[in-house]
Amino acid sequence: MSAPKILVIDARFYDDISDALVKGAMAVLETAGADVTRVSVPGVLEIPAALAMALAAMDGGDADYDGFVLLGCVIRGETTHYDIVANESARAVMELTIDAALPVGNGILTVENDEQAWARADPARKDKGGAAARAALDMIDVRDRLGA
């Protein structure tokens, strides 16, 4: 079997947290021998649009990915904007994932504060970036086993 082609989409709103998530994901993907393409977007709300663009490129024959790793962070603030970003990005990602039967590892953190974000993003702690990469690889295997 050839190396899986993975698209990593990371939101840069919190650069340092995103860097930690990417570091964890890349370690897992490198160990798996994956062929990785990475694109960055401004924030979590832009992740579904980038995923949709990747799917459109695949339909046009310009790109071909076996799976996707989505990374970013939403930290609750003083306004309801957190709820909009967290809920709408999750809804859009789930719709794309289900509609197109995509192998996705969703590493978009939704947390209350910086401390929670770092506990989850740090590869030496909860390593949610690495977990998202493993989930994408596992879902590629599920898709292949099911013949989808």
Backbone bond lengths (Angstrom), bond angles and torsions (degrees), N, CA, C in turn:
res aa  C-N    CA-C-N  psi(-1)  N-CA   C-N-CA  omega(-1)  CA-C   N-CA-C  phi
1 M - - - 1.456 - - 1.531 109.18 -
2 S 1.325 117.05 137.38 1.453 120.81 -179.13 1.533 110.51 -77.70
3 A 1.311 114.30 166.28 1.462 120.03 -179.50 1.529 109.76 -63.04
4 P 1.323 117.50 135.79 1.463 118.66 177.70 1.523 110.75 -67.08
5 K 1.331 115.76 139.18 1.464 121.61 175.93 1.524 108.02 -93.61
6 I 1.315 115.26 117.79 1.462 121.62 -174.32 1.521 110.12 -118.64
7 L 1.324 115.67 134.56 1.458 121.28 171.47 1.519 107.75 -102.96
8 V 1.325 115.85 121.46 1.462 122.14 175.00 1.523 106.99 -101.24
9 I 1.323 116.32 124.24 1.463 122.09 176.29 1.519 107.16 -114.89
10 D 1.331 116.39 118.57 1.467 118.78 -179.40 1.517 111.08 -122.35
11 A 1.329 114.93 137.68 1.460 122.77 178.31 1.523 109.00 -89.31
12 R 1.326 116.38 133.62 1.460 121.43 -171.45 1.527 114.35 -100.18
13 F 1.330 119.36 9.97 1.463 119.76 -176.33 1.527 111.56 -56.92
14 Y 1.332 116.81 -41.49 1.470 122.30 173.36 1.525 106.28 -112.11
15 D 1.333 116.51 86.44 1.469 121.60 -173.20 1.520 113.66 -52.82
16 D 1.326 116.89 -47.03 1.464 119.81 -175.05 1.525 111.99 -66.72
17 I 1.312 117.24 -39.17 1.462 120.17 177.87 1.527 109.86 -69.35
18 S 1.325 116.14 -41.10 1.468 119.95 177.27 1.521 111.16 -61.12
19 D 1.330 116.34 -40.96 1.473 119.59 178.68 1.527 111.04 -59.55
20 A 1.333 116.61 -40.42 1.466 120.31 179.34 1.528 110.66 -67.15
21 L 1.327 117.26 -41.72 1.466 120.54 178.03 1.526 110.42 -62.71
22 V 1.325 116.67 -44.47 1.469 121.25 179.59 1.519 110.33 -63.19
23 K 1.323 117.08 -41.12 1.466 120.38 179.79 1.528 110.86 -59.06
24 G 1.320 116.73 -45.37 1.462 120.14 178.68 1.515 112.13 -64.65
25 A 1.330 116.56 -43.36 1.465 120.57 -179.80 1.526 110.66 -64.69
26 M 1.312 117.26 -44.97 1.469 120.61 -176.91 1.524 111.10 -64.66
27 A 1.312 117.91 -35.82 1.469 120.30 178.22 1.529 110.13 -60.88
28 V 1.335 117.11 -44.04 1.465 121.21 179.53 1.528 110.33 -66.88
29 L 1.318 116.63 -44.91 1.466 120.67 -177.36 1.525 111.95 -67.09
30 E 1.323 117.10 -38.07 1.473 120.27 176.85 1.519 110.74 -64.79
31 T 1.325 116.87 -42.49 1.469 120.83 177.44 1.524 111.03 -60.53
32 A 1.333 116.74 -35.38 1.466 121.49 179.86 1.526 112.04 -79.85
33 G 1.335 117.17 -5.96 1.459 120.56 -178.91 1.512 113.48 73.14
34 A 1.314 117.22 24.27 1.463 121.58 -177.60 1.520 111.60 -71.02
35 D 1.314 114.89 149.52 1.465 123.89 171.88 1.523 105.32 -92.79
36 V 1.334 117.45 110.20 1.464 121.56 -169.73 1.527 111.61 -109.80
37 T 1.322 114.61 133.28 1.460 122.71 167.45 1.520 105.81 -114.40
38 R 1.318 116.07 137.58 1.462 120.01 -178.78 1.519 109.89 -124.37
39 V 1.317 115.59 133.23 1.456 121.06 171.64 1.519 108.21 -128.34
40 S 1.314 114.80 144.70 1.458 120.76 179.01 1.521 109.58 -112.45
41 V 1.317 115.29 145.05 1.454 122.52 177.64 1.527 107.87 -126.68
42 P 1.347 117.07 161.18 1.468 118.73 -175.87 1.522 114.82 -62.09
43 G 1.328 117.63 -42.36 1.455 120.01 -176.36 1.514 111.56 -151.55
44 V 1.314 115.73 178.92 1.461 122.15 -175.65 1.531 111.73 -63.77
45 L 1.324 118.11 -35.07 1.459 119.63 178.88 1.527 112.68 -63.17
46 E 1.309 117.55 -22.14 1.459 120.99 179.78 1.531 113.12 -86.03
47 I 1.322 118.26 -11.59 1.467 120.79 -179.19 1.534 111.55 -61.01
48 P 1.341 120.27 -48.20 1.465 118.09 179.58 1.530 112.95 -60.59
49 A 1.315 117.47 -36.53 1.467 119.83 178.88 1.524 110.38 -64.83
50 A 1.315 117.34 -41.78 1.468 120.17 178.48 1.527 110.58 -65.77
51 L 1.325 117.20 -38.05 1.459 120.57 176.60 1.525 109.97 -63.63
52 A 1.330 117.78 -43.30 1.459 121.41 178.00 1.528 110.75 -63.16
53 M 1.328 117.88 -38.66 1.462 121.70 177.24 1.525 110.80 -63.23
54 A 1.313 116.23 -40.83 1.469 120.15 178.05 1.521 110.43 -63.14
55 L 1.322 116.81 -41.35 1.465 120.56 178.40 1.524 110.72 -64.43
56 A 1.335 116.88 -40.39 1.463 120.56 177.80 1.525 110.44 -63.28
57 A 1.326 117.04 -40.22 1.465 120.60 178.15 1.520 110.64 -65.25
58 M 1.329 116.67 -36.38 1.468 120.21 177.58 1.524 110.49 -65.95
59 D 1.322 116.42 -41.22 1.466 120.19 178.66 1.520 111.12 -64.40
60 G 1.330 116.14 -31.55 1.458 120.51 179.03 1.512 113.14 -83.90
61 G 1.326 116.65 -1.48 1.463 120.67 178.77 1.511 114.58 81.84
62 D 1.350 117.43 5.74 1.464 120.48 -176.88 1.523 113.38 -83.09
63 A 1.308 117.14 -20.12 1.465 120.89 -177.83 1.521 108.70 -149.14
64 D 1.302 115.24 159.08 1.456 119.85 179.00 1.521 108.11 -147.57
65 Y 1.322 116.57 115.39 1.460 121.24 179.78 1.516 109.28 -121.67
66 D 1.327 115.11 142.47 1.460 120.59 175.85 1.518 111.70 -85.37
67 G 1.337 116.86 -29.23 1.447 120.64 -177.69 1.513 111.33 -160.63
68 F 1.325 114.57 172.00 1.456 121.70 -173.33 1.522 110.17 -136.14
69 V 1.342 115.34 140.31 1.462 121.70 175.10 1.526 106.49 -121.79
70 L 1.320 116.00 122.97 1.460 122.35 -176.73 1.520 108.89 -111.96
71 L 1.329 115.98 125.88 1.457 120.76 -173.58 1.528 111.29 -132.35
72 G 1.294 116.72 135.96 1.453 121.37 176.91 1.511 109.60 177.02
73 C 1.321 114.39 -177.64 1.458 119.23 -176.59 1.523 109.89 -148.52
74 V 1.330 114.63 136.36 1.453 122.44 172.98 1.526 106.11 -122.10
75 I 1.330 115.91 120.67 1.470 121.32 179.16 1.522 108.22 -110.41
76 R 1.329 115.48 129.43 1.466 120.27 -179.13 1.530 109.34 -58.55
77 G 1.301 115.03 137.29 1.463 121.16 177.03 1.513 110.39 -119.76
78 E 1.316 115.46 -153.44 1.461 120.80 -176.74 1.523 113.36 -87.46
79 T 1.334 117.80 -8.69 1.460 120.69 -176.87 1.528 110.32 -118.34
80 T 1.321 116.19 177.37 1.454 121.45 178.74 1.524 112.33 -80.95
81 H 1.314 118.45 1.76 1.469 121.28 179.60 1.527 111.02 -56.83
82 Y 1.310 117.69 -35.59 1.460 122.05 177.41 1.530 110.60 -53.84
83 D 1.320 116.52 -47.78 1.459 120.86 -177.85 1.523 111.35 -62.12
84 I 1.314 117.02 -41.44 1.458 121.05 179.29 1.518 110.08 -63.50
85 V 1.327 116.93 -49.90 1.469 120.72 -177.60 1.525 110.77 -63.80
86 A 1.322 117.16 -48.13 1.471 120.64 -178.26 1.527 111.20 -63.37
87 N 1.323 116.76 -48.83 1.465 120.41 -175.46 1.520 112.70 -71.05
88 E 1.316 117.61 -47.04 1.464 120.26 -175.89 1.527 112.14 -70.03
89 S 1.300 117.77 -37.11 1.472 118.74 177.94 1.527 109.69 -67.95
90 A 1.319 117.65 -41.75 1.469 120.62 178.84 1.525 110.76 -64.42
91 R 1.324 117.32 -42.37 1.469 121.18 179.14 1.523 110.38 -61.49
92 A 1.339 117.07 -47.87 1.458 120.60 -177.27 1.528 111.51 -65.83
93 V 1.330 117.05 -41.56 1.468 120.21 178.20 1.527 109.76 -62.69
94 M 1.319 117.42 -44.76 1.457 120.68 -179.12 1.520 111.46 -64.03
95 E 1.324 117.37 -41.13 1.468 120.14 178.45 1.533 110.58 -60.46
96 L 1.330 116.85 -47.55 1.462 120.15 179.10 1.527 111.12 -62.86
97 T 1.322 116.07 -42.15 1.462 120.92 -178.43 1.526 111.05 -62.00
98 I 1.317 116.69 -46.35 1.460 121.31 -178.27 1.529 110.97 -72.11
99 D 1.336 116.59 -48.62 1.464 120.39 -176.19 1.521 112.72 -59.79
100 A 1.328 117.00 -38.08 1.467 120.53 -177.09 1.527 112.37 -103.68
101 A 1.321 117.93 4.68 1.470 122.38 -178.32 1.523 111.04 50.49
102 L 1.326 115.61 56.35 1.466 121.75 -175.12 1.519 112.62 -91.53
103 P 1.323 117.35 138.65 1.464 120.97 169.16 1.538 108.96 -78.03
104 V 1.306 115.92 101.84 1.464 121.66 -175.59 1.512 109.84 -121.48
105 G 1.321 114.95 137.98 1.449 122.28 167.48 1.517 106.96 -108.90
106 N 1.320 117.25 111.68 1.456 121.26 -175.54 1.517 109.84 -94.60
107 G 1.320 115.83 106.67 1.457 122.49 178.38 1.511 112.05 -110.66
108 I 1.326 116.50 37.32 1.461 120.37 177.09 1.521 107.68 -88.59
109 L 1.312 115.89 112.72 1.464 121.68 -179.18 1.525 110.32 -79.78
110 T 1.313 117.42 138.01 1.461 122.88 170.90 1.523 106.21 -126.10
111 V 1.322 115.31 107.83 1.459 120.81 -169.29 1.525 111.43 -133.08
112 E 1.304 114.39 166.43 1.459 121.29 -179.53 1.526 113.73 -84.34
113 N 1.353 116.53 -29.92 1.465 118.48 -173.53 1.535 110.84 -158.64
114 D 1.330 115.08 174.20 1.469 121.13 -179.44 1.526 111.80 -58.87
115 E 1.322 117.08 -40.17 1.463 120.94 -178.19 1.535 110.87 -59.20
116 Q 1.309 116.98 -45.53 1.464 120.68 177.94 1.525 110.98 -65.25
117 A 1.330 116.50 -39.15 1.467 120.16 179.47 1.521 110.57 -61.40
118 W 1.328 116.62 -46.86 1.465 119.84 -178.69 1.527 112.32 -67.78
119 A 1.328 117.13 -36.48 1.465 119.37 178.05 1.521 110.52 -60.68
120 R 1.318 117.29 -33.22 1.457 121.44 -177.85 1.527 112.89 -89.20
121 A 1.304 117.79 -33.85 1.471 121.57 -175.72 1.524 113.25 -81.18
122 D 1.294 117.52 -33.88 1.467 122.23 -175.35 1.528 110.82 -61.19
123 P 1.347 117.31 120.46 1.467 120.06 179.18 1.535 113.64 -58.92
124 A 1.324 117.47 -22.92 1.461 120.49 179.90 1.532 112.09 -86.48
125 R 1.315 116.76 -4.47 1.466 120.04 179.67 1.528 109.66 -115.86
126 K 1.306 119.21 -107.58 1.474 120.41 -176.86 1.525 113.21 -83.13
127 D 1.313 118.31 -19.42 1.471 124.15 172.91 1.525 113.13 48.12
128 K 1.318 116.58 56.60 1.464 120.34 -179.32 1.526 111.90 -68.83
129 G 1.332 119.00 -23.60 1.461 120.74 173.32 1.519 110.37 -66.03
130 G 1.321 116.02 -45.47 1.461 120.60 176.48 1.517 111.53 -63.73
131 A 1.329 116.69 -39.18 1.461 120.53 178.79 1.526 111.12 -63.99
132 A 1.330 117.13 -38.69 1.467 120.35 178.39 1.522 110.54 -65.66
133 A 1.312 117.11 -40.23 1.470 120.47 178.24 1.526 110.63 -64.44
134 R 1.340 117.01 -43.35 1.467 120.22 177.61 1.528 110.93 -62.70
135 A 1.329 116.60 -38.85 1.467 120.11 179.09 1.525 110.60 -63.66
136 A 1.327 117.45 -42.56 1.468 120.21 178.60 1.524 110.31 -61.71
137 L 1.330 117.04 -44.85 1.469 120.49 179.20 1.526 111.18 -64.20
138 D 1.328 116.67 -40.31 1.463 120.67 177.76 1.528 111.36 -63.98
139 M 1.333 116.96 -39.24 1.463 120.39 -179.40 1.527 111.73 -72.25
140 I 1.326 117.64 -28.89 1.464 120.10 172.06 1.521 108.59 -62.27
141 D 1.322 116.25 -43.63 1.466 120.90 178.82 1.531 110.85 -62.94
142 V 1.314 117.38 -42.89 1.468 121.02 178.57 1.527 109.95 -61.28
143 R 1.333 116.69 -47.36 1.466 120.07 179.14 1.534 110.77 -58.05
144 D 1.321 115.69 -45.31 1.471 119.54 -179.12 1.521 111.87 -64.61
145 R 1.325 117.09 -40.69 1.465 120.52 179.90 1.526 112.23 -67.15
146 L 1.336 115.64 -32.15 1.453 120.28 179.91 1.527 112.16 -84.93
147 G 1.319 116.26 -8.59 1.464 120.26 -179.81 1.508 113.61 70.98
148 A 1.320 116.46 24.70 1.472 120.02 -178.86 1.520 111.58 -79.33
